[in-house]
Amino acid sequence: LAAITGLATTPDGRKLWTASADATVKCWDVASPTVERTFPLRAGPLGCVAVSPDGCLAAAGSSHNGTVTAWDLA
């Protein structure tokens, strides 16, 4: 397991998003603490993750190469 470097929750509090040093973003179901989705990114170690206030967009960033990756959650 790689170190978790960023956390975010969806506005309804049902999902937890994590960014990791292994360049993956994971979506966790809070009620059952299981990973629902994993997004492998080619950005190098990630430092942050965020979810938009409407819960429809997520983004993760890497200071390794200065990139931000965003995707639609709808």
PDB file of N, CA, C and O in Angstrom:
ATOM      1  N   LEU A   1       0.823  -1.184   0.000  1.00  0.00           N
ATOM      2  CA  LEU A   1       0.000   0.000   0.000  1.00  0.00           C
ATOM      3  C   LEU A   1       0.870   1.252   0.000  1.00  0.00           C
ATOM      4  O   LEU A   1       1.842   1.347   0.750  1.00  0.00           O
ATOM      5  N   ALA A   2       0.519   2.187  -0.830  1.00  0.00           N
ATOM      6  CA  ALA A   2       1.235   3.460  -0.894  1.00  0.00           C
ATOM      7  C   ALA A   2       0.630   4.446   0.104  1.00  0.00           C
ATOM      8  O   ALA A   2      -0.531   4.318   0.495  1.00  0.00           O
ATOM      9  N   ALA A   3       1.413   5.406   0.499  1.00  0.00           N
ATOM     10  CA  ALA A   3       0.944   6.426   1.437  1.00  0.00           C
ATOM     11  C   ALA A   3      -0.173   7.255   0.820  1.00  0.00           C
ATOM     12  O   ALA A   3      -0.093   7.650  -0.343  1.00  0.00           O
ATOM     13  N   ILE A   4      -1.214   7.517   1.604  1.00  0.00           N
ATOM     14  CA  ILE A   4      -2.286   8.406   1.183  1.00  0.00           C
ATOM     15  C   ILE A   4      -1.805   9.837   1.385  1.00  0.00           C
ATOM     16  O   ILE A   4      -1.339  10.202   2.464  1.00  0.00           O
ATOM     17  N   THR A   5      -1.925  10.637   0.339  1.00  0.00           N
ATOM     18  CA  THR A   5      -1.408  12.004   0.368  1.00  0.00           C
ATOM     19  C   THR A   5      -2.498  13.062   0.262  1.00  0.00           C
ATOM     20  O   THR A   5      -2.217  14.253   0.399  1.00  0.00           O
ATOM     21  N   GLY A   6      -3.733  12.645   0.020  1.00  0.00           N
ATOM     22  CA  GLY A   6      -4.841  13.586  -0.070  1.00  0.00           C
ATOM     23  C   GLY A   6      -6.159  12.898   0.185  1.00  0.00           C
ATOM     24  O   GLY A   6      -6.322  11.725  -0.151  1.00  0.00           O
ATOM     25  N   LEU A   7      -7.117  13.617   0.781  1.00  0.00           N
ATOM     26  CA  LEU A   7      -8.451  13.099   1.079  1.00  0.00           C
ATOM     27  C   LEU A   7      -9.503  14.125   0.699  1.00  0.00           C
ATOM     28  O   LEU A   7      -9.283  15.330   0.821  1.00  0.00           O
ATOM     29  N   ALA A   8     -10.648  13.638   0.238  1.00  0.00           N
ATOM     30  CA  ALA A   8     -11.793  14.502  -0.023  1.00  0.00           C
ATOM     31  C   ALA A   8     -13.050  13.657   0.141  1.00  0.00           C
ATOM     32  O   ALA A   8     -13.029  12.448  -0.088  1.00  0.00           O
ATOM     33  N   THR A   9     -14.136  14.297   0.538  1.00  0.00           N
ATOM     34  CA  THR A   9     -15.417  13.603   0.615  1.00  0.00           C
ATOM     35  C   THR A   9     -16.385  14.229  -0.372  1.00  0.00           C
ATOM     36  O   THR A   9     -16.249  15.394  -0.746  1.00  0.00           O
ATOM     37  N   THR A  10     -17.358  13.443  -0.783  1.00  0.00           N
ATOM     38  CA  THR A  10     -18.419  13.989  -1.617  1.00  0.00           C
ATOM     39  C   THR A  10     -19.318  14.845  -0.727  1.00  0.00           C
ATOM     40  O   THR A  10     -19.336  14.658   0.490  1.00  0.00           O
ATOM     41  N   PRO A  11     -20.056  15.769  -1.309  1.00  0.00           N
ATOM     42  CA  PRO A  11     -20.902  16.648  -0.500  1.00  0.00           C
ATOM     43  C   PRO A  11     -21.901  15.905   0.396  1.00  0.00           C
ATOM     44  O   PRO A  11     -22.242  16.394   1.473  1.00  0.00           O
ATOM     45  N   ASP A  12     -22.364  14.750  -0.029  1.00  0.00           N
ATOM     46  CA  ASP A  12     -23.324  14.000   0.788  1.00  0.00           C
ATOM     47  C   ASP A  12     -22.641  13.142   1.855  1.00  0.00           C
ATOM     48  O   ASP A  12     -23.319  12.522   2.675  1.00  0.00           O
ATOM     49  N   GLY A  13     -21.301  13.100   1.854  1.00  0.00           N
ATOM     50  CA  GLY A  13     -20.548  12.350   2.859  1.00  0.00           C
ATOM     51  C   GLY A  13     -20.547  10.852   2.678  1.00  0.00           C
ATOM     52  O   GLY A  13     -20.055  10.137   3.551  1.00  0.00           O
ATOM     53  N   ARG A  14     -21.080  10.348   1.579  1.00  0.00           N
ATOM     54  CA  ARG A  14     -21.168   8.902   1.378  1.00  0.00           C
ATOM     55  C   ARG A  14     -19.923   8.302   0.738  1.00  0.00           C
ATOM     56  O   ARG A  14     -19.694   7.097   0.846  1.00  0.00           O
ATOM     57  N   LYS A  15     -19.122   9.118   0.080  1.00  0.00           N
ATOM     58  CA  LYS A  15     -17.915   8.641  -0.593  1.00  0.00           C
ATOM     59  C   LYS A  15     -16.700   9.391  -0.078  1.00  0.00           C
ATOM     60  O   LYS A  15     -16.769  10.581   0.228  1.00  0.00           O
ATOM     61  N   LEU A  16     -15.600   8.685   0.011  1.00  0.00           N
ATOM     62  CA  LEU A  16     -14.316   9.262   0.391  1.00  0.00           C
ATOM     63  C   LEU A  16     -13.357   9.012  -0.759  1.00  0.00           C
ATOM     64  O   LEU A  16     -13.244   7.888  -1.249  1.00  0.00           O
ATOM     65  N   TRP A  17     -12.672  10.049  -1.183  1.00  0.00           N
ATOM     66  CA  TRP A  17     -11.698   9.951  -2.264  1.00  0.00           C
ATOM     67  C   TRP A  17     -10.312  10.102  -1.676  1.00  0.00           C
ATOM     68  O   TRP A  17     -10.081  10.977  -0.841  1.00  0.00           O
ATOM     69  N   THR A  18      -9.379   9.251  -2.105  1.00  0.00           N
ATOM     70  CA  THR A  18      -7.999   9.345  -1.645  1.00  0.00           C
ATOM     71  C   THR A  18      -7.060   9.450  -2.840  1.00  0.00           C
ATOM     72  O   THR A  18      -7.286   8.838  -3.884  1.00  0.00           O
ATOM     73  N   ALA A  19      -6.012  10.231  -2.667  1.00  0.00           N
ATOM     74  CA  ALA A  19      -4.903  10.314  -3.630  1.00  0.00           C
ATOM     75  C   ALA A  19      -3.702   9.681  -2.944  1.00  0.00           C
ATOM     76  O   ALA A  19      -3.535   9.813  -1.731  1.00  0.00           O
ATOM     77  N   SER A  20      -2.867   8.996  -3.714  1.00  0.00           N
ATOM     78  CA  SER A  20      -1.745   8.267  -3.116  1.00  0.00           C
ATOM     79  C   SER A  20      -0.428   8.534  -3.820  1.00  0.00           C
ATOM     80  O   SER A  20      -0.382   9.021  -4.949  1.00  0.00           O
ATOM     81  N   ALA A  21       0.637   8.197  -3.113  1.00  0.00           N
ATOM     82  CA  ALA A  21       1.986   8.334  -3.651  1.00  0.00           C
ATOM     83  C   ALA A  21       2.229   7.399  -4.830  1.00  0.00           C
ATOM     84  O   ALA A  21       3.170   7.611  -5.595  1.00  0.00           O
ATOM     85  N   ASP A  22       1.397   6.366  -4.992  1.00  0.00           N
ATOM     86  CA  ASP A  22       1.559   5.445  -6.126  1.00  0.00           C
ATOM     87  C   ASP A  22       0.795   5.911  -7.369  1.00  0.00           C
ATOM     88  O   ASP A  22       0.613   5.134  -8.306  1.00  0.00           O
ATOM     89  N   ALA A  23       0.347   7.173  -7.384  1.00  0.00           N
ATOM     90  CA  ALA A  23      -0.344   7.792  -8.529  1.00  0.00           C
ATOM     91  C   ALA A  23      -1.716   7.182  -8.791  1.00  0.00           C
ATOM     92  O   ALA A  23      -2.153   7.112  -9.940  1.00  0.00           O
ATOM     93  N   THR A  24      -2.397   6.741  -7.738  1.00  0.00           N
ATOM     94  CA  THR A  24      -3.768   6.273  -7.897  1.00  0.00           C
ATOM     95  C   THR A  24      -4.714   7.134  -7.081  1.00  0.00           C
ATOM     96  O   THR A  24      -4.358   7.666  -6.029  1.00  0.00           O
ATOM     97  N   VAL A  25      -5.931   7.257  -7.597  1.00  0.00           N
ATOM     98  CA  VAL A  25      -7.029   7.878  -6.867  1.00  0.00           C
ATOM     99  C   VAL A  25      -8.055   6.774  -6.653  1.00  0.00           C
ATOM    100  O   VAL A  25      -8.391   6.034  -7.576  1.00  0.00           O
ATOM    101  N   LYS A  26      -8.546   6.675  -5.424  1.00  0.00           N
ATOM    102  CA  LYS A  26      -9.537   5.643  -5.101  1.00  0.00           C
ATOM    103  C   LYS A  26     -10.780   6.289  -4.532  1.00  0.00           C
ATOM    104  O   LYS A  26     -10.712   7.271  -3.792  1.00  0.00           O
ATOM    105  N   CYS A  27     -11.927   5.715  -4.893  1.00  0.00           N
ATOM    106  CA  CYS A  27     -13.211   6.127  -4.362  1.00  0.00           C
ATOM    107  C   CYS A  27     -13.675   5.035  -3.413  1.00  0.00           C
ATOM    108  O   CYS A  27     -13.822   3.875  -3.798  1.00  0.00           O
ATOM    109  N   TRP A  28     -13.903   5.429  -2.162  1.00  0.00           N
ATOM    110  CA  TRP A  28     -14.308   4.488  -1.114  1.00  0.00           C
ATOM    111  C   TRP A  28     -15.769   4.718  -0.742  1.00  0.00           C
ATOM    112  O   TRP A  28     -16.234   5.857  -0.697  1.00  0.00           O
ATOM    113  N   ASP A  29     -16.486   3.631  -0.478  1.00  0.00           N
ATOM    114  CA  ASP A  29     -17.815   3.718   0.091  1.00  0.00           C
ATOM    115  C   ASP A  29     -17.649   3.807   1.607  1.00  0.00           C
ATOM    116  O   ASP A  29     -17.118   2.883   2.223  1.00  0.00           O
ATOM    117  N   VAL A  30     -18.091   4.897   2.209  1.00  0.00           N
ATOM    118  CA  VAL A  30     -17.876   5.129   3.633  1.00  0.00           C
ATOM    119  C   VAL A  30     -18.619   4.104   4.489  1.00  0.00           C
ATOM    120  O   VAL A  30     -18.092   3.678   5.517  1.00  0.00           O
ATOM    121  N   ALA A  31     -19.811   3.702   4.100  1.00  0.00           N
ATOM    122  CA  ALA A  31     -20.622   2.784   4.904  1.00  0.00           C
ATOM    123  C   ALA A  31     -20.013   1.391   5.020  1.00  0.00           C
ATOM    124  O   ALA A  31     -20.139   0.743   6.059  1.00  0.00           O
ATOM    125  N   SER A  32     -19.358   0.931   3.966  1.00  0.00           N
ATOM    126  CA  SER A  32     -18.826  -0.439   3.982  1.00  0.00           C
ATOM    127  C   SER A  32     -17.310  -0.521   3.970  1.00  0.00           C
ATOM    128  O   SER A  32     -16.778  -1.617   3.792  1.00  0.00           O
ATOM    129  N   PRO A  33     -16.588   0.567   4.147  1.00  0.00           N
ATOM    130  CA  PRO A  33     -15.187   0.838   3.851  1.00  0.00           C
ATOM    131  C   PRO A  33     -14.538  -0.063   2.785  1.00  0.00           C
ATOM    132  O   PRO A  33     -13.551  -0.748   3.049  1.00  0.00           O
ATOM    133  N   THR A  34     -15.118  -0.042   1.580  1.00  0.00           N
ATOM    134  CA  THR A  34     -14.542  -0.781   0.459  1.00  0.00           C
ATOM    135  C   THR A  34     -14.250   0.187  -0.690  1.00  0.00           C
ATOM    136  O   THR A  34     -14.900   1.222  -0.837  1.00  0.00           O
ATOM    137  N   VAL A  35     -13.270  -0.175  -1.485  1.00  0.00           N
ATOM    138  CA  VAL A  35     -12.920   0.625  -2.662  1.00  0.00           C
ATOM    139  C   VAL A  35     -13.912   0.301  -3.771  1.00  0.00           C
ATOM    140  O   VAL A  35     -14.077  -0.860  -4.145  1.00  0.00           O
ATOM    141  N   GLU A  36     -14.569   1.326  -4.292  1.00  0.00           N
ATOM    142  CA  GLU A  36     -15.523   1.145  -5.388  1.00  0.00           C
ATOM    143  C   GLU A  36     -14.868   1.314  -6.749  1.00  0.00           C
ATOM    144  O   GLU A  36     -15.199   0.606  -7.699  1.00  0.00           O
ATOM    145  N   ARG A  37     -13.926   2.265  -6.837  1.00  0.00           N
ATOM    146  CA  ARG A  37     -13.265   2.545  -8.112  1.00  0.00           C
ATOM    147  C   ARG A  37     -11.826   2.963  -7.840  1.00  0.00           C
ATOM    148  O   ARG A  37     -11.520   3.591  -6.826  1.00  0.00           O
ATOM    149  N   THR A  38     -10.955   2.600  -8.768  1.00  0.00           N
ATOM    150  CA  THR A  38      -9.555   3.025  -8.716  1.00  0.00           C
ATOM    151  C   THR A  38      -9.204   3.652 -10.059  1.00  0.00           C
ATOM    152  O   THR A  38      -9.493   3.099 -11.120  1.00  0.00           O
ATOM    153  N   PHE A  39      -8.577   4.811  -9.985  1.00  0.00           N
ATOM    154  CA  PHE A  39      -8.144   5.524 -11.184  1.00  0.00           C
ATOM    155  C   PHE A  39      -6.624   5.609 -11.168  1.00  0.00           C
ATOM    156  O   PHE A  39      -6.067   6.396 -10.402  1.00  0.00           O
ATOM    157  N   PRO A  40      -5.932   4.815 -12.000  1.00  0.00           N
ATOM    158  CA  PRO A  40      -4.479   4.944 -12.090  1.00  0.00           C
ATOM    159  C   PRO A  40      -4.134   6.126 -12.989  1.00  0.00           C
ATOM    160  O   PRO A  40      -4.608   6.206 -14.122  1.00  0.00           O
ATOM    161  N   LEU A  41      -3.324   7.029 -12.495  1.00  0.00           N
ATOM    162  CA  LEU A  41      -2.933   8.205 -13.270  1.00  0.00           C
ATOM    163  C   LEU A  41      -1.450   8.122 -13.605  1.00  0.00           C
ATOM    164  O   LEU A  41      -0.688   7.461 -12.899  1.00  0.00           O
ATOM    165  N   ARG A  42      -1.045   8.781 -14.665  1.00  0.00           N
ATOM    166  CA  ARG A  42       0.361   8.777 -15.081  1.00  0.00           C
ATOM    167  C   ARG A  42       1.054  10.066 -14.670  1.00  0.00           C
ATOM    168  O   ARG A  42       1.970  10.530 -15.350  1.00  0.00           O
ATOM    169  N   ALA A  43       0.625  10.634 -13.577  1.00  0.00           N
ATOM    170  CA  ALA A  43       1.121  11.942 -13.170  1.00  0.00           C
ATOM    171  C   ALA A  43       2.255  11.853 -12.168  1.00  0.00           C
ATOM    172  O   ALA A  43       2.777  12.885 -11.747  1.00  0.00           O
ATOM    173  N   GLY A  44       2.648  10.666 -11.777  1.00  0.00           N
ATOM    174  CA  GLY A  44       3.630  10.533 -10.704  1.00  0.00           C
ATOM    175  C   GLY A  44       2.930  10.614  -9.361  1.00  0.00           C
ATOM    176  O   GLY A  44       1.700  10.618  -9.314  1.00  0.00           O
ATOM    177  N   PRO A  45       3.667  10.678  -8.284  1.00  0.00           N
ATOM    178  CA  PRO A  45       3.045  10.727  -6.956  1.00  0.00           C
ATOM    179  C   PRO A  45       2.045  11.879  -6.858  1.00  0.00           C
ATOM    180  O   PRO A  45       2.342  13.006  -7.256  1.00  0.00           O
ATOM    181  N   LEU A  46       0.877  11.589  -6.331  1.00  0.00           N
ATOM    182  CA  LEU A  46      -0.166  12.601  -6.203  1.00  0.00           C
ATOM    183  C   LEU A  46      -0.095  13.282  -4.851  1.00  0.00           C
ATOM    184  O   LEU A  46       0.312  12.673  -3.861  1.00  0.00           O
ATOM    185  N   GLY A  47      -0.488  14.540  -4.810  1.00  0.00           N
ATOM    186  CA  GLY A  47      -0.436  15.286  -3.565  1.00  0.00           C
ATOM    187  C   GLY A  47      -1.785  15.745  -3.065  1.00  0.00           C
ATOM    188  O   GLY A  47      -1.922  16.116  -1.899  1.00  0.00           O
ATOM    189  N   CYS A  48      -2.804  15.725  -3.946  1.00  0.00           N
ATOM    190  CA  CYS A  48      -4.104  16.218  -3.518  1.00  0.00           C
ATOM    191  C   CYS A  48      -5.211  15.641  -4.386  1.00  0.00           C
ATOM    192  O   CYS A  48      -4.985  15.193  -5.511  1.00  0.00           O
ATOM    193  N   VAL A  49      -6.412  15.668  -3.828  1.00  0.00           N
ATOM    194  CA  VAL A  49      -7.611  15.272  -4.555  1.00  0.00           C
ATOM    195  C   VAL A  49      -8.746  16.156  -4.056  1.00  0.00           C
ATOM    196  O   VAL A  49      -8.767  16.547  -2.888  1.00  0.00           O
ATOM    197  N   ALA A  50      -9.691  16.472  -4.941  1.00  0.00           N
ATOM    198  CA  ALA A  50     -10.831  17.311  -4.576  1.00  0.00           C
ATOM    199  C   ALA A  50     -12.059  16.847  -5.344  1.00  0.00           C
ATOM    200  O   ALA A  50     -11.960  16.289  -6.436  1.00  0.00           O
ATOM    201  N   VAL A  51     -13.226  17.095  -4.742  1.00  0.00           N
ATOM    202  CA  VAL A  51     -14.505  16.810  -5.386  1.00  0.00           C
ATOM    203  C   VAL A  51     -15.291  18.115  -5.388  1.00  0.00           C
ATOM    204  O   VAL A  51     -15.328  18.824  -4.383  1.00  0.00           O
ATOM    205  N   SER A  52     -15.920  18.431  -6.520  1.00  0.00           N
ATOM    206  CA  SER A  52     -16.675  19.684  -6.632  1.00  0.00           C
ATOM    207  C   SER A  52     -17.865  19.694  -5.680  1.00  0.00           C
ATOM    208  O   SER A  52     -18.338  18.632  -5.275  1.00  0.00           O
ATOM    209  N   PRO A  53     -18.354  20.875  -5.318  1.00  0.00           N
ATOM    210  CA  PRO A  53     -19.482  20.976  -4.392  1.00  0.00           C
ATOM    211  C   PRO A  53     -20.747  20.252  -4.855  1.00  0.00           C
ATOM    212  O   PRO A  53     -21.549  19.815  -4.029  1.00  0.00           O
ATOM    213  N   ASP A  54     -20.927  20.125  -6.171  1.00  0.00           N
ATOM    214  CA  ASP A  54     -22.103  19.401  -6.661  1.00  0.00           C
ATOM    215  C   ASP A  54     -21.845  17.904  -6.791  1.00  0.00           C
ATOM    216  O   ASP A  54     -22.753  17.155  -7.152  1.00  0.00           O
ATOM    217  N   GLY A  55     -20.616  17.452  -6.503  1.00  0.00           N
ATOM    218  CA  GLY A  55     -20.279  16.029  -6.545  1.00  0.00           C
ATOM    219  C   GLY A  55     -20.134  15.454  -7.938  1.00  0.00           C
ATOM    220  O   GLY A  55     -20.068  14.235  -8.091  1.00  0.00           O
ATOM    221  N   CYS A  56     -20.083  16.292  -8.951  1.00  0.00           N
ATOM    222  CA  CYS A  56     -20.039  15.814 -10.335  1.00  0.00           C
ATOM    223  C   CYS A  56     -18.652  15.827 -10.966  1.00  0.00           C
ATOM    224  O   CYS A  56     -18.481  15.309 -12.069  1.00  0.00           O
ATOM    225  N   LEU A  57     -17.663  16.402 -10.298  1.00  0.00           N
ATOM    226  CA  LEU A  57     -16.319  16.520 -10.864  1.00  0.00           C
ATOM    227  C   LEU A  57     -15.290  16.220  -9.781  1.00  0.00           C
ATOM    228  O   LEU A  57     -15.431  16.657  -8.639  1.00  0.00           O
ATOM    229  N   ALA A  58     -14.262  15.476 -10.150  1.00  0.00           N
ATOM    230  CA  ALA A  58     -13.142  15.218  -9.242  1.00  0.00           C
ATOM    231  C   ALA A  58     -11.863  15.654  -9.941  1.00  0.00           C
ATOM    232  O   ALA A  58     -11.795  15.698 -11.169  1.00  0.00           O
ATOM    233  N   ALA A  59     -10.847  15.977  -9.136  1.00  0.00           N
ATOM    234  CA  ALA A  59      -9.552  16.377  -9.679  1.00  0.00           C
ATOM    235  C   ALA A  59      -8.458  15.924  -8.729  1.00  0.00           C
ATOM    236  O   ALA A  59      -8.648  15.886  -7.514  1.00  0.00           O
ATOM    237  N   ALA A  60      -7.307  15.581  -9.300  1.00  0.00           N
ATOM    238  CA  ALA A  60      -6.146  15.202  -8.505  1.00  0.00           C
ATOM    239  C   ALA A  60      -4.932  15.895  -9.097  1.00  0.00           C
ATOM    240  O   ALA A  60      -4.843  16.094 -10.309  1.00  0.00           O
ATOM    241  N   GLY A  61      -3.993  16.263  -8.222  1.00  0.00           N
ATOM    242  CA  GLY A  61      -2.824  16.985  -8.674  1.00  0.00           C
ATOM    243  C   GLY A  61      -1.528  16.354  -8.217  1.00  0.00           C
ATOM    244  O   GLY A  61      -1.470  15.685  -7.186  1.00  0.00           O
ATOM    245  N   SER A  62      -0.494  16.577  -9.002  1.00  0.00           N
ATOM    246  CA  SER A  62       0.830  16.061  -8.709  1.00  0.00           C
ATOM    247  C   SER A  62       1.845  17.195  -8.748  1.00  0.00           C
ATOM    248  O   SER A  62       1.964  17.896  -9.753  1.00  0.00           O
ATOM    249  N   SER A  63       2.572  17.372  -7.658  1.00  0.00           N
ATOM    250  CA  SER A  63       3.647  18.365  -7.674  1.00  0.00           C
ATOM    251  C   SER A  63       4.890  17.793  -8.348  1.00  0.00           C
ATOM    252  O   SER A  63       5.834  18.524  -8.646  1.00  0.00           O
ATOM    253  N   HIS A  64       4.884  16.491  -8.584  1.00  0.00           N
ATOM    254  CA  HIS A  64       6.004  15.825  -9.247  1.00  0.00           C
ATOM    255  C   HIS A  64       6.242  16.408 -10.636  1.00  0.00           C
ATOM    256  O   HIS A  64       7.380  16.672 -11.025  1.00  0.00           O
ATOM    257  N   ASN A  65       5.150  16.605 -11.379  1.00  0.00           N
ATOM    258  CA  ASN A  65       5.296  17.182 -12.713  1.00  0.00           C
ATOM    259  C   ASN A  65       4.338  18.348 -12.965  1.00  0.00           C
ATOM    260  O   ASN A  65       4.210  18.810 -14.099  1.00  0.00           O
ATOM    261  N   GLY A  66       3.669  18.823 -11.920  1.00  0.00           N
ATOM    262  CA  GLY A  66       2.839  20.005 -12.021  1.00  0.00           C
ATOM    263  C   GLY A  66       1.543  19.822 -12.791  1.00  0.00           C
ATOM    264  O   GLY A  66       1.025  20.786 -13.355  1.00  0.00           O
ATOM    265  N   THR A  67       1.013  18.618 -12.827  1.00  0.00           N
ATOM    266  CA  THR A  67      -0.216  18.378 -13.576  1.00  0.00           C
ATOM    267  C   THR A  67      -1.419  18.247 -12.655  1.00  0.00           C
ATOM    268  O   THR A  67      -1.300  17.888 -11.483  1.00  0.00           O
ATOM    269  N   VAL A  68      -2.570  18.547 -13.217  1.00  0.00           N
ATOM    270  CA  VAL A  68      -3.869  18.322 -12.568  1.00  0.00           C
ATOM    271  C   VAL A  68      -4.707  17.524 -13.547  1.00  0.00           C
ATOM    272  O   VAL A  68      -4.801  17.876 -14.723  1.00  0.00           O
ATOM    273  N   THR A  69      -5.315  16.451 -13.066  1.00  0.00           N
ATOM    274  CA  THR A  69      -6.188  15.633 -13.873  1.00  0.00           C
ATOM    275  C   THR A  69      -7.589  15.741 -13.299  1.00  0.00           C
ATOM    276  O   THR A  69      -7.776  15.596 -12.091  1.00  0.00           O
ATOM    277  N   ALA A  70      -8.581  15.997 -14.154  1.00  0.00           N
ATOM    278  CA  ALA A  70      -9.967  16.112 -13.716  1.00  0.00           C
ATOM    279  C   ALA A  70     -10.828  15.141 -14.513  1.00  0.00           C
ATOM    280  O   ALA A  70     -10.522  14.830 -15.664  1.00  0.00           O
ATOM    281  N   TRP A  71     -11.914  14.662 -13.889  1.00  0.00           N
ATOM    282  CA  TRP A  71     -12.824  13.771 -14.591  1.00  0.00           C
ATOM    283  C   TRP A  71     -14.229  13.948 -14.075  1.00  0.00           C
ATOM    284  O   TRP A  71     -14.458  14.385 -12.947  1.00  0.00           O
ATOM    285  N   ASP A  72     -15.173  13.592 -14.945  1.00  0.00           N
ATOM    286  CA  ASP A  72     -16.604  13.719 -14.689  1.00  0.00           C
ATOM    287  C   ASP A  72     -17.076  12.527 -13.869  1.00  0.00           C
ATOM    288  O   ASP A  72     -16.796  11.385 -14.232  1.00  0.00           O
ATOM    289  N   LEU A  73     -17.779  12.764 -12.782  1.00  0.00           N
ATOM    290  CA  LEU A  73     -18.290  11.686 -11.932  1.00  0.00           C
ATOM    291  C   LEU A  73     -19.753  11.363 -12.208  1.00  0.00           C
ATOM    292  O   LEU A  73     -20.283  10.383 -11.685  1.00  0.00           O
ATOM    293  N   ALA A  74     -20.399  12.174 -13.018  1.00  0.00           N
ATOM    294  CA  ALA A  74     -21.835  11.976 -13.292  1.00  0.00           C
ATOM    295  C   ALA A  74     -22.079  10.771 -14.164  1.00  0.00           C
ATOM    296  O   ALA A  74     -23.227  10.464 -14.487  1.00  0.00           O
TER     297      ALA A  74
END
